[in-house]
Amino acid sequence: MSIIDQIDLMARGGTLALLGLWGWVMVREHSATRVARAALLMVMTIACHVIADLFPLMPLSGPALFLLKTGQSSAPAAFWLFARALFDDEARLSWRSWAVVLGAAAMGALLLLLMLVQPEYRLAFDIGQRVMWFGFAAAGLFVAYRGRGDDLIEERRRLRLRFVVVVGLYTILIIASGLLGNID
């Protein structure tokens, strides 16, 4: 294992530890709030992303990898739900909002199955999934950016612009790098 692989494993371990801590704090301190529930869902989908992409270092296969990849595919939708819960005081997170995230996971699972059945169209299916991811990420960023001028909570108002810039750049980087990595 190269030094880069070791650094990657340490960074992923640290990420999982921080995600676990954030999830635990959300459950312990704020479990009754919609922000905490949306944050917990987002934490779980990001953890799926961190673990599923360990494939070159730690080979996973079968149902475990399929479930992780399905959870990973719903991370942008979970981010959209979290942005709505955090930044949109008027948002009502009904069962339909949660069903959108479940639908994104189902679409991800379907695309994974199609990639197995029709591997010659793998790139097209991957592009389709990444367009979906980008759409959810853009929708979440729009929610965060949209209400910044009218936000009466000063801390949240300051957070909005940083949130949009950092998450937006990270999302574009992840989506684009994954796509470029899949082009043969």
mmCIF file of the C-alpha atoms, coordinates in Angstrom:
data_MODEL
# 
_entry.id   MODEL 
# 
loop_
_atom_site.group_PDB 
_atom_site.id 
_atom_site.type_symbol 
_atom_site.label_atom_id 
_atom_site.label_alt_id 
_atom_site.label_comp_id 
_atom_site.label_asym_id 
_atom_site.label_entity_id 
_atom_site.label_seq_id 
_atom_site.pdbx_PDB_ins_code 
_atom_site.Cartn_x 
_atom_site.Cartn_y 
_atom_site.Cartn_z 
_atom_site.occupancy 
_atom_site.B_iso_or_equiv 
_atom_site.pdbx_formal_charge 
_atom_site.auth_seq_id 
_atom_site.auth_comp_id 
_atom_site.auth_asym_id 
_atom_site.auth_atom_id 
_atom_site.pdbx_PDB_model_num 
ATOM 1   C CA . MET A 1 1   ? 0.000   0.000  0.000   1.00 0.00 ? 1   MET A CA 1 
ATOM 2   C CA . SER A 1 2   ? 1.466   3.324  -1.072  1.00 0.00 ? 2   SER A CA 1 
ATOM 3   C CA . ILE A 1 3   ? 1.781   6.383  1.139   1.00 0.00 ? 3   ILE A CA 1 
ATOM 4   C CA . ILE A 1 4   ? -1.050  8.033  -0.836  1.00 0.00 ? 4   ILE A CA 1 
ATOM 5   C CA . ASP A 1 5   ? -3.307  5.052  -0.120  1.00 0.00 ? 5   ASP A CA 1 
ATOM 6   C CA . GLN A 1 6   ? -2.422  5.256  3.577   1.00 0.00 ? 6   GLN A CA 1 
ATOM 7   C CA . ILE A 1 7   ? -3.201  8.987  3.668   1.00 0.00 ? 7   ILE A CA 1 
ATOM 8   C CA . ASP A 1 8   ? -6.469  8.304  1.856   1.00 0.00 ? 8   ASP A CA 1 
ATOM 9   C CA . LEU A 1 9   ? -7.459  5.677  4.434   1.00 0.00 ? 9   LEU A CA 1 
ATOM 10  C CA . MET A 1 10  ? -6.587  8.024  7.309   1.00 0.00 ? 10  MET A CA 1 
ATOM 11  C CA . ALA A 1 11  ? -8.593  10.862 5.754   1.00 0.00 ? 11  ALA A CA 1 
ATOM 12  C CA . ARG A 1 12  ? -11.581 8.570  5.215   1.00 0.00 ? 12  ARG A CA 1 
ATOM 13  C CA . GLY A 1 13  ? -11.321 7.290  8.774   1.00 0.00 ? 13  GLY A CA 1 
ATOM 14  C CA . GLY A 1 14  ? -11.204 10.844 10.094  1.00 0.00 ? 14  GLY A CA 1 
ATOM 15  C CA . THR A 1 15  ? -14.175 11.782 7.914   1.00 0.00 ? 15  THR A CA 1 
ATOM 16  C CA . LEU A 1 16  ? -16.186 8.837  9.208   1.00 0.00 ? 16  LEU A CA 1 
ATOM 17  C CA . ALA A 1 17  ? -15.290 9.734  12.799  1.00 0.00 ? 17  ALA A CA 1 
ATOM 18  C CA . LEU A 1 18  ? -16.424 13.343 12.292  1.00 0.00 ? 18  LEU A CA 1 
ATOM 19  C CA . LEU A 1 19  ? -19.619 12.226 10.564  1.00 0.00 ? 19  LEU A CA 1 
ATOM 20  C CA . GLY A 1 20  ? -20.310 9.840  13.438  1.00 0.00 ? 20  GLY A CA 1 
ATOM 21  C CA . LEU A 1 21  ? -19.727 12.597 15.978  1.00 0.00 ? 21  LEU A CA 1 
ATOM 22  C CA . TRP A 1 22  ? -21.974 15.034 14.103  1.00 0.00 ? 22  TRP A CA 1 
ATOM 23  C CA . GLY A 1 23  ? -24.710 12.395 13.809  1.00 0.00 ? 23  GLY A CA 1 
ATOM 24  C CA . TRP A 1 24  ? -24.442 11.522 17.502  1.00 0.00 ? 24  TRP A CA 1 
ATOM 25  C CA . VAL A 1 25  ? -24.674 15.180 18.549  1.00 0.00 ? 25  VAL A CA 1 
ATOM 26  C CA . MET A 1 26  ? -27.682 15.692 16.292  1.00 0.00 ? 26  MET A CA 1 
ATOM 27  C CA . VAL A 1 27  ? -29.481 12.701 17.798  1.00 0.00 ? 27  VAL A CA 1 
ATOM 28  C CA . ARG A 1 28  ? -28.521 13.523 21.370  1.00 0.00 ? 28  ARG A CA 1 
ATOM 29  C CA . GLU A 1 29  ? -29.190 17.255 21.338  1.00 0.00 ? 29  GLU A CA 1 
ATOM 30  C CA . HIS A 1 30  ? -31.726 17.902 18.594  1.00 0.00 ? 30  HIS A CA 1 
ATOM 31  C CA . SER A 1 31  ? -33.436 14.635 17.669  1.00 0.00 ? 31  SER A CA 1 
ATOM 32  C CA . ALA A 1 32  ? -36.919 16.184 17.574  1.00 0.00 ? 32  ALA A CA 1 
ATOM 33  C CA . THR A 1 33  ? -36.023 18.840 14.999  1.00 0.00 ? 33  THR A CA 1 
ATOM 34  C CA . ARG A 1 34  ? -36.401 18.509 11.256  1.00 0.00 ? 34  ARG A CA 1 
ATOM 35  C CA . VAL A 1 35  ? -32.871 19.866 10.732  1.00 0.00 ? 35  VAL A CA 1 
ATOM 36  C CA . ALA A 1 36  ? -31.416 17.062 12.859  1.00 0.00 ? 36  ALA A CA 1 
ATOM 37  C CA . ARG A 1 37  ? -33.366 14.362 11.056  1.00 0.00 ? 37  ARG A CA 1 
ATOM 38  C CA . ALA A 1 38  ? -32.322 15.722 7.650   1.00 0.00 ? 38  ALA A CA 1 
ATOM 39  C CA . ALA A 1 39  ? -28.718 16.112 8.849   1.00 0.00 ? 39  ALA A CA 1 
ATOM 40  C CA . LEU A 1 40  ? -28.670 12.534 10.118  1.00 0.00 ? 40  LEU A CA 1 
ATOM 41  C CA . LEU A 1 41  ? -29.890 11.255 6.767   1.00 0.00 ? 41  LEU A CA 1 
ATOM 42  C CA . MET A 1 42  ? -27.240 13.315 4.990   1.00 0.00 ? 42  MET A CA 1 
ATOM 43  C CA . VAL A 1 43  ? -24.546 12.006 7.360   1.00 0.00 ? 43  VAL A CA 1 
ATOM 44  C CA . MET A 1 44  ? -25.531 8.423  6.578   1.00 0.00 ? 44  MET A CA 1 
ATOM 45  C CA . THR A 1 45  ? -25.481 8.980  2.813   1.00 0.00 ? 45  THR A CA 1 
ATOM 46  C CA . ILE A 1 46  ? -22.105 10.729 2.981   1.00 0.00 ? 46  ILE A CA 1 
ATOM 47  C CA . ALA A 1 47  ? -20.753 7.833  5.058   1.00 0.00 ? 47  ALA A CA 1 
ATOM 48  C CA . CYS A 1 48  ? -21.965 5.485  2.314   1.00 0.00 ? 48  CYS A CA 1 
ATOM 49  C CA . HIS A 1 49  ? -20.050 7.633  -0.190  1.00 0.00 ? 49  HIS A CA 1 
ATOM 50  C CA . VAL A 1 50  ? -16.846 7.548  1.868   1.00 0.00 ? 50  VAL A CA 1 
ATOM 51  C CA . ILE A 1 51  ? -16.990 3.777  2.369   1.00 0.00 ? 51  ILE A CA 1 
ATOM 52  C CA . ALA A 1 52  ? -18.214 2.836  -1.137  1.00 0.00 ? 52  ALA A CA 1 
ATOM 53  C CA . ASP A 1 53  ? -15.337 4.657  -2.785  1.00 0.00 ? 53  ASP A CA 1 
ATOM 54  C CA . LEU A 1 54  ? -12.793 2.582  -0.852  1.00 0.00 ? 54  LEU A CA 1 
ATOM 55  C CA . PHE A 1 55  ? -13.159 -0.066 -3.535  1.00 0.00 ? 55  PHE A CA 1 
ATOM 56  C CA . PRO A 1 56  ? -9.602  0.108  -4.936  1.00 0.00 ? 56  PRO A CA 1 
ATOM 57  C CA . LEU A 1 57  ? -8.117  -0.159 -1.424  1.00 0.00 ? 57  LEU A CA 1 
ATOM 58  C CA . MET A 1 58  ? -10.594 -2.479 0.223   1.00 0.00 ? 58  MET A CA 1 
ATOM 59  C CA . PRO A 1 59  ? -12.512 -4.596 -2.293  1.00 0.00 ? 59  PRO A CA 1 
ATOM 60  C CA . LEU A 1 60  ? -16.213 -4.817 -1.511  1.00 0.00 ? 60  LEU A CA 1 
ATOM 61  C CA . SER A 1 61  ? -18.663 -6.726 -3.617  1.00 0.00 ? 61  SER A CA 1 
ATOM 62  C CA . GLY A 1 62  ? -22.139 -8.114 -3.691  1.00 0.00 ? 62  GLY A CA 1 
ATOM 63  C CA . PRO A 1 63  ? -25.014 -6.757 -1.629  1.00 0.00 ? 63  PRO A CA 1 
ATOM 64  C CA . ALA A 1 64  ? -22.802 -4.685 0.679   1.00 0.00 ? 64  ALA A CA 1 
ATOM 65  C CA . LEU A 1 65  ? -21.337 -2.673 -2.182  1.00 0.00 ? 65  LEU A CA 1 
ATOM 66  C CA . PHE A 1 66  ? -24.732 -2.380 -3.866  1.00 0.00 ? 66  PHE A CA 1 
ATOM 67  C CA . LEU A 1 67  ? -26.308 -0.954 -0.671  1.00 0.00 ? 67  LEU A CA 1 
ATOM 68  C CA . LEU A 1 68  ? -23.427 1.451  -0.130  1.00 0.00 ? 68  LEU A CA 1 
ATOM 69  C CA . LYS A 1 69  ? -23.587 2.655  -3.741  1.00 0.00 ? 69  LYS A CA 1 
ATOM 70  C CA . THR A 1 70  ? -27.361 3.065  -3.465  1.00 0.00 ? 70  THR A CA 1 
ATOM 71  C CA . GLY A 1 71  ? -26.938 5.125  -0.292  1.00 0.00 ? 71  GLY A CA 1 
ATOM 72  C CA . GLN A 1 72  ? -24.192 7.103  -1.977  1.00 0.00 ? 72  GLN A CA 1 
ATOM 73  C CA . SER A 1 73  ? -26.449 7.894  -4.927  1.00 0.00 ? 73  SER A CA 1 
ATOM 74  C CA . SER A 1 74  ? -28.981 9.576  -2.636  1.00 0.00 ? 74  SER A CA 1 
ATOM 75  C CA . ALA A 1 75  ? -26.441 11.900 -0.945  1.00 0.00 ? 75  ALA A CA 1 
ATOM 76  C CA . PRO A 1 76  ? -27.199 14.951 -3.154  1.00 0.00 ? 76  PRO A CA 1 
ATOM 77  C CA . ALA A 1 77  ? -30.936 14.505 -2.549  1.00 0.00 ? 77  ALA A CA 1 
ATOM 78  C CA . ALA A 1 78  ? -30.262 14.253 1.194   1.00 0.00 ? 78  ALA A CA 1 
ATOM 79  C CA . PHE A 1 79  ? -28.204 17.447 0.904   1.00 0.00 ? 79  PHE A CA 1 
ATOM 80  C CA . TRP A 1 80  ? -31.157 19.178 -0.785  1.00 0.00 ? 80  TRP A CA 1 
ATOM 81  C CA . LEU A 1 81  ? -33.441 18.043 2.043   1.00 0.00 ? 81  LEU A CA 1 
ATOM 82  C CA . PHE A 1 82  ? -30.932 19.250 4.648   1.00 0.00 ? 82  PHE A CA 1 
ATOM 83  C CA . ALA A 1 83  ? -30.597 22.658 2.948   1.00 0.00 ? 83  ALA A CA 1 
ATOM 84  C CA . ARG A 1 84  ? -34.378 23.018 2.954   1.00 0.00 ? 84  ARG A CA 1 
ATOM 85  C CA . ALA A 1 85  ? -34.585 22.071 6.630   1.00 0.00 ? 85  ALA A CA 1 
ATOM 86  C CA . LEU A 1 86  ? -31.757 24.402 7.657   1.00 0.00 ? 86  LEU A CA 1 
ATOM 87  C CA . PHE A 1 87  ? -32.310 27.454 5.477   1.00 0.00 ? 87  PHE A CA 1 
ATOM 88  C CA . ASP A 1 88  ? -36.014 27.519 4.611   1.00 0.00 ? 88  ASP A CA 1 
ATOM 89  C CA . ASP A 1 89  ? -38.115 28.268 7.681   1.00 0.00 ? 89  ASP A CA 1 
ATOM 90  C CA . GLU A 1 90  ? -41.288 27.976 5.596   1.00 0.00 ? 90  GLU A CA 1 
ATOM 91  C CA . ALA A 1 91  ? -40.436 24.510 4.243   1.00 0.00 ? 91  ALA A CA 1 
ATOM 92  C CA . ARG A 1 92  ? -42.686 21.691 5.294   1.00 0.00 ? 92  ARG A CA 1 
ATOM 93  C CA . LEU A 1 93  ? -40.784 18.460 5.070   1.00 0.00 ? 93  LEU A CA 1 
ATOM 94  C CA . SER A 1 94  ? -43.716 16.150 4.453   1.00 0.00 ? 94  SER A CA 1 
ATOM 95  C CA . TRP A 1 95  ? -43.449 12.512 3.495   1.00 0.00 ? 95  TRP A CA 1 
ATOM 96  C CA . ARG A 1 96  ? -43.158 13.682 -0.120  1.00 0.00 ? 96  ARG A CA 1 
ATOM 97  C CA . SER A 1 97  ? -39.860 15.434 0.609   1.00 0.00 ? 97  SER A CA 1 
ATOM 98  C CA . TRP A 1 98  ? -38.466 12.283 2.177   1.00 0.00 ? 98  TRP A CA 1 
ATOM 99  C CA . ALA A 1 99  ? -39.875 10.231 -0.707  1.00 0.00 ? 99  ALA A CA 1 
ATOM 100 C CA . VAL A 1 100 ? -37.809 12.324 -3.144  1.00 0.00 ? 100 VAL A CA 1 
ATOM 101 C CA . VAL A 1 101 ? -34.655 11.123 -1.368  1.00 0.00 ? 101 VAL A CA 1 
ATOM 102 C CA . LEU A 1 102 ? -35.928 7.553  -1.461  1.00 0.00 ? 102 LEU A CA 1 
ATOM 103 C CA . GLY A 1 103 ? -36.676 8.025  -5.172  1.00 0.00 ? 103 GLY A CA 1 
ATOM 104 C CA . ALA A 1 104 ? -33.119 9.242  -5.768  1.00 0.00 ? 104 ALA A CA 1 
ATOM 105 C CA . ALA A 1 105 ? -31.823 6.116  -4.018  1.00 0.00 ? 105 ALA A CA 1 
ATOM 106 C CA . ALA A 1 106 ? -34.117 3.941  -6.154  1.00 0.00 ? 106 ALA A CA 1 
ATOM 107 C CA . MET A 1 107 ? -32.928 5.713  -9.314  1.00 0.00 ? 107 MET A CA 1 
ATOM 108 C CA . GLY A 1 108 ? -29.328 5.142  -8.234  1.00 0.00 ? 108 GLY A CA 1 
ATOM 109 C CA . ALA A 1 109 ? -30.041 1.455  -7.621  1.00 0.00 ? 109 ALA A CA 1 
ATOM 110 C CA . LEU A 1 110 ? -31.708 1.165  -11.020 1.00 0.00 ? 110 LEU A CA 1 
ATOM 111 C CA . LEU A 1 111 ? -28.755 2.824  -12.740 1.00 0.00 ? 111 LEU A CA 1 
ATOM 112 C CA . LEU A 1 112 ? -26.347 0.471  -10.952 1.00 0.00 ? 112 LEU A CA 1 
ATOM 113 C CA . LEU A 1 113 ? -28.329 -2.524 -12.142 1.00 0.00 ? 113 LEU A CA 1 
ATOM 114 C CA . LEU A 1 114 ? -28.453 -1.141 -15.685 1.00 0.00 ? 114 LEU A CA 1 
ATOM 115 C CA . MET A 1 115 ? -24.673 -0.690 -15.608 1.00 0.00 ? 115 MET A CA 1 
ATOM 116 C CA . LEU A 1 116 ? -24.330 -4.384 -14.752 1.00 0.00 ? 116 LEU A CA 1 
ATOM 117 C CA . VAL A 1 117 ? -26.776 -5.529 -17.422 1.00 0.00 ? 117 VAL A CA 1 
ATOM 118 C CA . GLN A 1 118 ? -25.664 -3.107 -20.147 1.00 0.00 ? 118 GLN A CA 1 
ATOM 119 C CA . PRO A 1 119 ? -21.984 -2.345 -19.399 1.00 0.00 ? 119 PRO A CA 1 
ATOM 120 C CA . GLU A 1 120 ? -21.487 -0.850 -22.863 1.00 0.00 ? 120 GLU A CA 1 
ATOM 121 C CA . TYR A 1 121 ? -23.746 2.045  -21.778 1.00 0.00 ? 121 TYR A CA 1 
ATOM 122 C CA . ARG A 1 122 ? -21.963 2.545  -18.455 1.00 0.00 ? 122 ARG A CA 1 
ATOM 123 C CA . LEU A 1 123 ? -20.792 6.045  -19.342 1.00 0.00 ? 123 LEU A CA 1 
ATOM 124 C CA . ALA A 1 124 ? -24.286 7.144  -20.421 1.00 0.00 ? 124 ALA A CA 1 
ATOM 125 C CA . PHE A 1 125 ? -25.812 5.798  -17.189 1.00 0.00 ? 125 PHE A CA 1 
ATOM 126 C CA . ASP A 1 126 ? -23.064 7.466  -15.160 1.00 0.00 ? 126 ASP A CA 1 
ATOM 127 C CA . ILE A 1 127 ? -23.695 10.795 -16.887 1.00 0.00 ? 127 ILE A CA 1 
ATOM 128 C CA . GLY A 1 128 ? -27.424 10.440 -16.192 1.00 0.00 ? 128 GLY A CA 1 
ATOM 129 C CA . GLN A 1 129 ? -26.787 9.850  -12.524 1.00 0.00 ? 129 GLN A CA 1 
ATOM 130 C CA . ARG A 1 130 ? -24.356 12.745 -12.275 1.00 0.00 ? 130 ARG A CA 1 
ATOM 131 C CA . VAL A 1 131 ? -26.869 15.085 -13.928 1.00 0.00 ? 131 VAL A CA 1 
ATOM 132 C CA . MET A 1 132 ? -29.378 14.029 -11.257 1.00 0.00 ? 132 MET A CA 1 
ATOM 133 C CA . TRP A 1 133 ? -26.769 14.650 -8.542  1.00 0.00 ? 133 TRP A CA 1 
ATOM 134 C CA . PHE A 1 134 ? -25.912 18.047 -9.933  1.00 0.00 ? 134 PHE A CA 1 
ATOM 135 C CA . GLY A 1 135 ? -29.614 18.968 -10.063 1.00 0.00 ? 135 GLY A CA 1 
ATOM 136 C CA . PHE A 1 136 ? -30.155 18.124 -6.397  1.00 0.00 ? 136 PHE A CA 1 
ATOM 137 C CA . ALA A 1 137 ? -26.966 19.907 -5.354  1.00 0.00 ? 137 ALA A CA 1 
ATOM 138 C CA . ALA A 1 138 ? -27.955 23.004 -7.351  1.00 0.00 ? 138 ALA A CA 1 
ATOM 139 C CA . ALA A 1 139 ? -31.442 22.949 -5.816  1.00 0.00 ? 139 ALA A CA 1 
ATOM 140 C CA . GLY A 1 140 ? -29.972 22.752 -2.307  1.00 0.00 ? 140 GLY A CA 1 
ATOM 141 C CA . LEU A 1 141 ? -27.551 25.569 -3.015  1.00 0.00 ? 141 LEU A CA 1 
ATOM 142 C CA . PHE A 1 142 ? -30.372 27.671 -4.455  1.00 0.00 ? 142 PHE A CA 1 
ATOM 143 C CA . VAL A 1 143 ? -32.382 27.189 -1.250  1.00 0.00 ? 143 VAL A CA 1 
ATOM 144 C CA . ALA A 1 144 ? -29.398 28.317 0.817   1.00 0.00 ? 144 ALA A CA 1 
ATOM 145 C CA . TYR A 1 145 ? -28.677 31.334 -1.375  1.00 0.00 ? 145 TYR A CA 1 
ATOM 146 C CA . ARG A 1 146 ? -32.249 32.462 -2.008  1.00 0.00 ? 146 ARG A CA 1 
ATOM 147 C CA . GLY A 1 147 ? -33.218 33.659 1.458   1.00 0.00 ? 147 GLY A CA 1 
ATOM 148 C CA . ARG A 1 148 ? -29.950 35.189 2.588   1.00 0.00 ? 148 ARG A CA 1 
ATOM 149 C CA . GLY A 1 149 ? -31.152 38.813 2.514   1.00 0.00 ? 149 GLY A CA 1 
ATOM 150 C CA . ASP A 1 150 ? -34.304 38.161 4.529   1.00 0.00 ? 150 ASP A CA 1 
ATOM 151 C CA . ASP A 1 151 ? -32.778 35.837 7.124   1.00 0.00 ? 151 ASP A CA 1 
ATOM 152 C CA . LEU A 1 152 ? -33.309 37.248 10.618  1.00 0.00 ? 152 LEU A CA 1 
ATOM 153 C CA . ILE A 1 153 ? -30.899 34.839 12.295  1.00 0.00 ? 153 ILE A CA 1 
ATOM 154 C CA . GLU A 1 154 ? -27.510 36.549 12.041  1.00 0.00 ? 154 GLU A CA 1 
ATOM 155 C CA . GLU A 1 155 ? -25.362 33.407 12.432  1.00 0.00 ? 155 GLU A CA 1 
ATOM 156 C CA . ARG A 1 156 ? -27.301 31.607 9.736   1.00 0.00 ? 156 ARG A CA 1 
ATOM 157 C CA . ARG A 1 157 ? -27.141 34.635 7.427   1.00 0.00 ? 157 ARG A CA 1 
ATOM 158 C CA . ARG A 1 158 ? -23.329 34.619 7.641   1.00 0.00 ? 158 ARG A CA 1 
ATOM 159 C CA . LEU A 1 159 ? -23.264 30.871 7.105   1.00 0.00 ? 159 LEU A CA 1 
ATOM 160 C CA . ARG A 1 160 ? -25.302 30.986 3.882   1.00 0.00 ? 160 ARG A CA 1 
ATOM 161 C CA . LEU A 1 161 ? -22.746 32.499 1.509   1.00 0.00 ? 161 LEU A CA 1 
ATOM 162 C CA . ARG A 1 162 ? -19.869 30.375 2.833   1.00 0.00 ? 162 ARG A CA 1 
ATOM 163 C CA . PHE A 1 163 ? -22.084 27.327 2.667   1.00 0.00 ? 163 PHE A CA 1 
ATOM 164 C CA . VAL A 1 164 ? -23.040 27.987 -0.952  1.00 0.00 ? 164 VAL A CA 1 
ATOM 165 C CA . VAL A 1 165 ? -19.463 28.632 -2.093  1.00 0.00 ? 165 VAL A CA 1 
ATOM 166 C CA . VAL A 1 166 ? -17.811 25.737 -0.252  1.00 0.00 ? 166 VAL A CA 1 
ATOM 167 C CA . VAL A 1 167 ? -20.486 23.118 -0.871  1.00 0.00 ? 167 VAL A CA 1 
ATOM 168 C CA . GLY A 1 168 ? -21.009 24.287 -4.449  1.00 0.00 ? 168 GLY A CA 1 
ATOM 169 C CA . LEU A 1 169 ? -17.340 24.047 -5.352  1.00 0.00 ? 169 LEU A CA 1 
ATOM 170 C CA . TYR A 1 170 ? -16.953 20.708 -3.576  1.00 0.00 ? 170 TYR A CA 1 
ATOM 171 C CA . THR A 1 171 ? -20.025 19.280 -5.297  1.00 0.00 ? 171 THR A CA 1 
ATOM 172 C CA . ILE A 1 172 ? -18.888 20.346 -8.746  1.00 0.00 ? 172 ILE A CA 1 
ATOM 173 C CA . LEU A 1 173 ? -15.415 18.951 -8.063  1.00 0.00 ? 173 LEU A CA 1 
ATOM 174 C CA . ILE A 1 174 ? -16.722 15.569 -6.866  1.00 0.00 ? 174 ILE A CA 1 
ATOM 175 C CA . ILE A 1 175 ? -19.243 15.170 -9.691  1.00 0.00 ? 175 ILE A CA 1 
ATOM 176 C CA . ALA A 1 176 ? -16.763 16.200 -12.379 1.00 0.00 ? 176 ALA A CA 1 
ATOM 177 C CA . SER A 1 177 ? -13.841 14.165 -11.019 1.00 0.00 ? 177 SER A CA 1 
ATOM 178 C CA . GLY A 1 178 ? -15.982 11.051 -10.756 1.00 0.00 ? 178 GLY A CA 1 
ATOM 179 C CA . LEU A 1 179 ? -17.145 11.488 -14.327 1.00 0.00 ? 179 LEU A CA 1 
ATOM 180 C CA . LEU A 1 180 ? -13.629 12.094 -15.620 1.00 0.00 ? 180 LEU A CA 1 
ATOM 181 C CA . GLY A 1 181 ? -12.457 9.012  -13.734 1.00 0.00 ? 181 GLY A CA 1 
ATOM 182 C CA . ASN A 1 182 ? -15.070 6.896  -15.503 1.00 0.00 ? 182 ASN A CA 1 
ATOM 183 C CA . ILE A 1 183 ? -14.233 7.982  -19.033 1.00 0.00 ? 183 ILE A CA 1 
ATOM 184 C CA . ASP A 1 184 ? -12.154 5.221  -20.593 1.00 0.00 ? 184 ASP A CA 1 
# 
